[in-house]
Amino acid sequence: MQSVEDLDVFKLSHELTLKIYKLVNKFPTDERFGLVVQMQRSAYSIPMNLMEGSHRLSKKEYRQFVGIARGSAGEMKYQLLLAKDLGYMTGREYSEVRQDYERVSQMLTKLAESLAK
């Protein structure tokens, strides 16, 4: 089995985590302990859960962590919508990042399916 760090879904989710950290730097300072920290947590939760799950002793446990990562991708989709509607990001920024998180969700679904076999 290949290293989790070699998986495209891990690489993309890590790249998106870095992108989210840069994006939220532009948010109002009064969101520092609100939406900013929530978006950061959702972003890094995805690759973090992939890494942790890959170090578990069974495919069943790994699959459970992939499911948690997928849940975090879902959280991020709503947080992006909220940030856009609050005027913290442009429609273009929203569309690009939202599309990337949709791709991550699809990739996580495929990974979970492969671990169920």
C-alpha positions, -999 to 999 in steps of 0.1 A, spaced: 0 0 0 14 34 -9 21 62 16 -9 84 23 13 114 14 15 100 -21 -23 100 -26 -37 128 -48 -65 134 -22 -39 140 5 -18 163 -17 -49 183 -28 -63 186 7 -29 198 20 -27 224 -8 -62 236 1 -53 239 38 -25 262 28 -49 281 5 -75 285 33 -48 298 58 -40 325 32 -76 333 24 -88 338 60 -60 362 66 -81 388 48 -112 382 70 -121 408 96 -102 406 129 -135 401 148 -137 367 130 -103 356 143 -119 334 170 -150 325 149 -151 316 113 -114 319 108 -105 292 133 -134 270 122 -123 271 86 -87 264 95 -98 234 116 -120 220 89 -92 225 63 -64 207 83 -88 181 96 -89 165 62 -52 156 57 -48 151 94 -75 124 95 -61 108 64 -27 106 80 -40 93 113 -63 68 96 -35 54 75 -15 47 106 -43 26 122 -40 -12 123 -70 -20 100 -86 -9 68 -119 -6 87 -103 20 111 -87 38 82 -120 40 64 -136 55 95 -111 83 95 -117 88 57 -153 93 66 -144 119 93 -123 137 67 -152 137 43 -174 153 70 -148 180 74 -149 187 36 -187 191 40 -182 215 69 -158 235 47 -184 238 19 -208 255 42 -181 277 58 -171 289 23 -207 298 15 -211 317 47 -178 336 41 -189 345 6 -224 356 17 -208 377 45 -186 394 19 -153 380 32 -144 365 -1 -153 371 -37 -176 350 -58 -146 339 -79 -126 328 -48 -156 310 -35 -163 291 -68 -127 280 -72 -122 268 -36 -157 253 -34 -150 233 -66 -117 220 -52 -135 209 -20 -161 191 -41 -133 173 -58 -118 163 -24 -152 150 -13 -154 128 -45 -119 115 -40 -126 107 -3 -157 88 -14 -136 67 -38 -109 61 -12 -136 49 13 -150 26 -13 -116 11 -20 -110 5 17 -144 -14 20 -132 -42 -3 
